[in-house]
Amino acid sequence: PGATTFTLQAHERAQNGPYERGDRQADVDLSTSILALRLVHTLRIGETTVAGGFALPWVETESSSRGGAGQHARGLSDLRLGVTAWLINRPASAHYLTLGG
């Protein structure tokens, strides 16, 4: 409790496709890069531990087809907000109950 955690997560994926049931539907290549900045702050309210935070993703996609022009898009995605409260938090006996949203 009373701690703040910052993380930066990265994901990159390249694929050929699209495919449906194993058959290639179009001659298109797609690459996606995602960076997400995440902050979580934990605190005590009475006897309850509460963790609130947000995640803000940045996404870049690029598609290309053989013989055609590709498309490129990038920008911030939807801000995600959340909070979790540990109603039961007994690490010694491994009993936990959380309520989140």
N, C-alpha and C positions, 0 to 999 in steps of 0.2 A: 504493500500500500504506500501511496505517496510517490510512486515511481512513474516516470514518463519514458516511453520507448518510441524512437523513430526508426523506421525501416524503409529501405528502398529496394523494391523487388523488380526483377527484370525477367522477361520471357520473350523468346524469339522462336518463330516457327515458319518453316517454308514447306509448301506442299504442291503437288501436282494434282490436277483434277478440274472440276469436281467428278466424283465417282458415285454411281448408284448401283448397288448390288454387284460390285466388282467391275463394272463396265465404265470406262471413262466417257463422260458426257460431253466434254468440251476440251479443247486443246489450250488450257489456261493454267498458268502458274500463279500462285498467291503466296506472298510473304507478309507476316504480321510481326510487329515488335510492340511490346507493352512494357511500360515502366509504371510502377505504382508507388506513390509516397504514402506511407501509413504512419499514423500517430495514435498511440494508445496511452491514456493516463489512468492510473489506478489510485483509488483513494478509499478511506473508510468513512462511512456514514453510520454513526452509532456502532452496532455490532456487524454491519453488513459491508462486505467488500464490493465496490462498484468500479467497473472499468468502462470508460467511454472513449470513443475514438472516431477517426475518419480515415478514409482511403480516397485518394485522388489519382485515377489512372490517366496516363497519356498513351495514346495509341497511334501507330503508323501502319498503314496497309499499302501494299503495292501489288497490282495484278498486271499480268502481261499475257498476251496470246501470240502465238506464232502467226506472223503475217498481219497482225493488227496492232493498234495503238493500246498502250497500257493505261491504267488509271492509278492515281496516287492520292491518298487522303491521310491527313494527320490532325491531331488535336486532342484536347482534353475530353475525357469521357465524363459520365455522371459522377458527382460527388456522392460517396456512400458514408452515411452516418450510422453509428450504432452504440448501444450501451448494454452491458451485461451486469446483473447483480447476483452475487453468490448468496442465496438465502440460507444454504447449509454449506459450510466450508470447514471440513474436518480432515485435514491432510493425514493425520496419524492413523485414522481408521479408513481412509479413502472414501469418505462419504461426502458427496457434493450434490447440490441442487442449484441450478442457475435459472434465471429468468432474463431473457434477452430480446432485443428488438432493434 
